[in-house]
Each structure stands twice: as C-alpha cells, then as structure tokens.
Amino acid sequence: MSRVRPGSDEPAPVRAYLGLGANLGRPREQLRWAVAALAQEPGITVTGVASLYGSRPVGVTDQPDFLNTVVAVDTTLPPGQLLDRMLELERRAGRVRLRRWGPRTLDIDLLWYGGRVIHDPPRLIVPHPRAAERAFVLIPWAELAPGTVVPGHGRVADLCAAADPSGVWLEEPAPAWWQRQESPPTSGE
C-alpha cells in the first residue's frame, strides 16, 4: 500500500537507490546519459549521484572493466513500474542480455526501495540480493547515503567498511563526470 500526500491524490515520493554500470561501448557517456534520462522520467526525481568508480568484473571475468555509480531518486512509482522504466532505459541504451554477469552497455539495478523487502523472484528482489557484498556498489552508495539500512544486512557505511575494496578505484568524482549529457549508444552488445 502506498502512502498518499496529505491533501492530494498523488502518492508520496519514496527514496530509492539505483546501481548503474556499463563496460561496453562508451561506458562513461552511457552512464551520463542514463542519469539524465532518469531525471526526465515522469515520477522520478534524481536527488543525488555518486562519483564514478571503475571496477574489475565479478563472476564472468573475461570482459572489460566496468564503470559504476549509484543514483538516489525520489519516486512516486511503485517498485514494479520503476523496474519497468529502468529496463526500458537499458533497452534504449542497446542492452542485450546474452549471459548472466556478462558485458553490457548499461545495467540499472534497483538496490533499495524505501527500506522495503520485496520478494517477487525472478523479476524483482529488493534489497538487491548481492548489493550488501559488492564493493563496487557499496563504495558509491556510502558516498551518497552511509546511514541507509539495508534490511537483513545493516548500515551501508558498515557494509562498505567490511567489503574488500581491491578491484575498485575512483575514476572521476561527482558531480563533474555526469554533468555533460550524451546521446544513448546505438550499438548492441
């Protein structure tokens, strides 16, 4: 059940955190485009963008390094609709799902949605099942919201302190990396 703003029929905004990553095409430009595209989506307000981090691939290691960030949004969209918008942006960026944890032009993960636990596999699991153990997610997330509590895991700052930061590096600080808007990529994966 969604909350409604007093004196309005509109739902109250919910804070969500999104993990963005890319390692094909022009990753920096694709992530910059994704931040701008999210900000233009009805029902989504971008409220913060972390620095840009490089990371070694996890799981499938025979692929290029990734660029990653975390974006804070306030949204009036229910989680399923937010996910649909995220998947549409991935599609517009040329994402083709060929193999799990494989290379991609754009990946947008719903990490956290208002502190709720959502279990609707395989479509939607929140908090993101691996977010609490991945430094490439936790480092930028801690930059934006270190006090956020990940249900079942603890505070983002504590999770970040416990994560192994090897294989993750600062590529470019915020806000400089995302302020210039680029066109979405046109090539597939």
C-alpha positions in Angstrom: 0.0 0.0 0.0 1.5 3.4 -1.0 1.4 6.5 1.1 -0.6 9.5 -0.2 0.4 13.1 0.3 -1.9 14.9 2.7 -4.5 16.9 0.7 -3.6 15.2 -2.6 -4.4 12.1 -4.6 -0.7 11.8 -5.5 1.4 9.1 -3.8 4.2 10.4 -1.5 7.6 10.0 -3.0 9.7 7.1 -1.9 13.5 7.2 -1.8 15.2 4.5 -3.9 18.8 3.8 -4.7 19.8 2.5 -8.2 23.1 0.9 -9.1 24.3 1.8 -12.6 27.1 0.1 -14.5 28.5 -0.3 -18.0 31.5 -1.9 -19.7 30.7 -1.9 -23.5 30.7 0.9 -26.0 31.4 4.3 -24.3 30.5 3.5 -20.6 31.1 7.0 -19.2 28.8 8.5 -21.8 26.2 5.8 -21.4 26.1 6.3 -17.6 26.0 10.1 -18.1 23.1 9.6 -20.5 21.3 7.2 -18.1 21.4 9.8 -15.2 20.0 12.5 -17.5 17.3 10.0 -18.8 16.3 9.0 -15.3 15.9 12.7 -14.4 13.5 13.1 -17.3 11.3 10.1 -16.5 7.8 11.0 -15.1 7.5 10.1 -11.4 11.3 10.0 -10.9 13.4 12.8 -9.4 17.2 12.4 -9.2 18.3 13.6 -5.9 22.0 12.5 -5.8 24.6 10.9 -8.0 27.8 9.4 -6.6 31.3 9.6 -8.1 32.2 7.3 -11.0 34.2 4.2 -10.0 36.0 1.7 -12.1 35.8 -2.0 -11.1 37.1 -5.4 -12.2 34.4 -7.7 -13.5 32.8 -10.1 -11.0 31.6 -13.6 -11.9 32.5 -13.6 -15.6 36.0 -12.1 -15.7 36.8 -12.4 -19.4 35.3 -9.0 -20.2 36.3 -5.3 -20.0 36.4 -3.4 -16.7 33.2 -1.7 -15.6 32.3 1.9 -14.7 29.8 2.1 -11.8 27.9 4.6 -9.8 24.9 4.8 -7.5 22.0 7.2 -8.0 19.5 8.4 -5.4 16.0 9.0 -6.6 12.7 10.0 -5.1 9.9 8.3 -7.0 6.1 8.1 -6.9 6.3 4.9 -9.0 5.6 1.6 -7.3 8.6 -0.8 -7.4 7.4 -2.8 -10.4 6.8 0.3 -12.5 10.2 1.8 -11.5 11.8 -1.5 -12.6 10.0 -1.3 -16.0 11.3 2.2 -16.6 14.8 1.1 -15.7 14.6 -1.9 -18.1 13.3 0.4 -20.9 16.3 2.7 -20.4 18.6 -0.3 -20.6 16.9 -1.3 -23.9 17.2 2.2 -25.3 20.9 2.1 -24.5 21.3 -1.1 -26.6 21.4 -3.7 -23.8 21.1 -7.2 -25.0 21.1 -10.0 -22.3 23.3 -12.7 -23.7 24.8 -14.2 -20.5 24.4 -13.7 -16.8 27.0 -11.2 -15.4 28.3 -10.7 -18.9 29.3 -7.4 -20.6 26.7 -4.7 -21.1 26.1 -1.3 -22.5 24.0 -0.3 -19.5 22.9 -2.1 -16.3 20.5 -0.4 -13.8 19.7 -2.3 -10.6 17.1 -1.4 -8.0 19.2 -1.7 -4.9 16.8 -0.3 -2.3 13.3 1.0 -2.3 12.1 2.9 0.8 13.6 0.3 3.1 11.1 -2.3 1.9 11.8 -6.0 1.4 10.3 -7.2 -1.9 10.5 -10.8 -2.9 9.0 -11.5 -6.3 11.5 -13.7 -8.0 12.8 -13.8 -10.6 11.5 -10.4 -11.6 12.2 -8.3 -8.5 14.1 -8.8 -5.3 14.8 -5.8 -3.1 17.1 -5.1 -1.5 19.3 -6.3 -4.4 20.5 -9.8 -3.4 24.2 -9.1 -3.8 24.4 -5.3 -3.1 25.5 -5.8 0.5 28.6 -7.8 -0.5 29.9 -5.8 -3.6 32.4 -3.0 -3.1 31.6 -1.5 -6.5 28.0 -0.9 -5.2 28.8 -0.1 -1.6 31.6 2.4 -2.1 29.4 4.8 -4.2 26.3 4.1 -2.1 28.2 5.0 1.1 29.3 8.2 -0.6 25.6 9.2 -1.0 23.8 7.7 2.0 26.1 5.9 4.5 23.4 5.7 7.1 20.9 3.8 4.9 20.0 0.5 6.5 19.8 -2.5 4.1 17.2 -4.8 5.6 18.8 -8.0 6.9 22.3 -6.7 6.4 22.9 -3.4 8.3 24.1 0.1 7.5 25.7 0.9 4.2 28.7 2.5 5.9 29.4 -0.6 7.9 28.9 -2.9 4.9 31.3 -0.7 2.9 33.9 -0.8 5.7 33.7 -4.6 5.7 33.9 -5.0 1.9 37.1 -5.8 0.1 37.9 -2.6 -2.0 40.5 -4.3 -4.2 39.5 -4.1 -7.8 37.5 -0.8 -7.3 39.0 2.6 -7.9 37.8 6.2 -8.2 37.5 7.0 -11.9 36.1 10.6 -11.6 34.5 12.5 -8.7 30.9 13.7 -8.7 29.4 15.9 -10.0 31.9 16.6 -12.8 31.5 13.2 -14.5 27.8 13.3 -15.1 27.0 16.9 -15.8 27.5 16.7 -19.6 24.7 14.9 -21.4 25.4 12.5 -24.3 23.3 10.6 -26.7 22.5 7.0 -25.9 24.7 4.4 -27.6 23.4 2.9 -30.8 25.3 -0.4 -30.9 24.1 -3.6 -29.2 26.1 -6.0 -27.1 
